[in-house]
Amino acid sequence: MARAGFPLTVWTHTPGKAAAWASEHEAVAVDTPADLAGVSDIVVSMVVDGDQVASVLLGGAGVIEAAREGLLCVDMSTISPVDSRRIAAALEERGVRMLDAPVTGSSPRAQAGTLTIMAGGAAEDFTRARPLLEAMGEVIVHVGSSARARCSS
């Protein structure tokens, strides 16, 4: 996304890591996910599991604390359908949209912007996020409403 010219505000769990990355990529680092949400129209998360997604998006100092109505959260983590639906529902209660967009590919493919991305969510949310997704992925597929909701039914 940085190479594609998107202005970025970044946060990470590891103290100092976001600031170091931001200084090398003309980005801005913040202290919490809430700080990130307060200055963003789209928030992209990619963490290890459903508990971390919930913590980043819904927890104390999480995105939800400063999210404005209409914020779009694009979760690219590999988490369970149950977690994804629960998190999306909690965000929706606050007027925050969610696109479920897990990826396939290794770290080198992520750095090269050649991931495969399968995005589930409303068509307008997919359209809104597509330029960001195109900066990260080579194959981008909109699978309709939440991919995880469809896979688990």
N, C-alpha and C positions, 0 to 999 in steps of 0.2 A: 504494500500500500504506500509505503514511503517512496519507493522508486517510481510509483505511478503518479506521485505528486499530490496525494491527499494530505491535507493538514491533519496531523495526528496528535492526540493527547493520550498518554499511556499510563498504565498502572500495572504493577505486578506484586505478587505476594512477597518476593524477595527484596528486602530493603536495599536501596541503592541501585538495583538492576535497571529499573525503568529510567532513572535519572541518567545513568551511564549510556543507555541505549538512546535516549532522547537527545543527549548532547552530540551524539554522532550522526543523528538522522534529522536534524532540524525539527524536532518534535518537542512537546511540552510534557513533563512528567508531573503527576499529581500523587497525593498521599493516600487516597482512598477511592474505591469504586464510586462512592457518592460524589466526590469531587469531579470525577470523570463524567458522570451523568449530567452534572450541573452545567457542563459546557459542550455537550454533545447532542447531535441529532440521531446518531446511530452508534450503538455500543456493540462491539464484537467481543465475545468471550470464547476462549478455548482453554479449558482446564482439564484436570484428570478425571473427575467423576461427578455424579449428580450432587453429592454433598458440597463439592466446591462450587458448582454452578449456583446452587441455592445460596451459598454463603456470599458469593460475589454479587449476585443479582438481588437477593432478598434479605440478606443478613444485616447486622448492625454495621453502619457506614457503607452499606451496599448500594447498588445502583438505585433501587426503589426509593431510597431516602431522599434523593434529590431529583428524581426523574420528573420531567415535565410531561404532560399529556401529549401523546403522539410520538414519544421517544420509541425508537425501534431497537430491540435487542436481538442480535443475531448470535445464537449460540452454536458454535462449531465443535463442541465437545462430543465425545461418544458417551452418551448416558442412556439410561433406561427410558422406555416410553412413558412409564408411570411418572418418573421424575420430570421429564420434559412437559407432560401435560399439567402436572401440579404447579410447576414454576410458571408456565404460560398463563394459567388461570389466575395465579396470584398477581402477576404483572397486569393482566387485563383488568382486574378490579381497580387498578390505579390509572387506567387509560394508556398503559404501555403495551406496545405490540411486540410480538416475538416471532422470529423466523428460526426454524429448526434446520440447521445446515451442517450436518456432520460431513467429514471429509475422509478421503482415503489418500494415502501417500505419506512418504517419509519426510523427515526434516529437510533433506536436500530439495525435494519437490516443493515443499512449502517455501523455501528460500528462493527457488527459481520461479515461483508463481505458477506451478503446473499441477496443483492438486486437482482431484476430482471432487466436486461438491454436489451433494444431493440435498436440495432445499425444499422444505415443506412449510407451507404457511399461505396466507392470503396472497393472491396475485399482485395486489398493489404493494404489499411489503416486499415481495420478491423483486418487483420492478424497481422499487426504491433502493434496494440493497445490491442490485445487479452490478453496478459499476465497481463496487468494492469487491464483490465476489470474482469479477473478471480480473481484478488485479492479483488475486490469490490463486485462481484456478484456471485450468485449461479446458476441462469439461465441467459444465455447470448445468444441472438438470433440475427444473422445477417439477416436483412430483405431485403438486396440488396441495391440498390442505395438509396439515402436519403429517410428515412422513411417519413419525413414530405412532401417531394415533391410528393411521391406516394399517401399519404393520402389526399392531397388537389386537386388532379387532377380528 
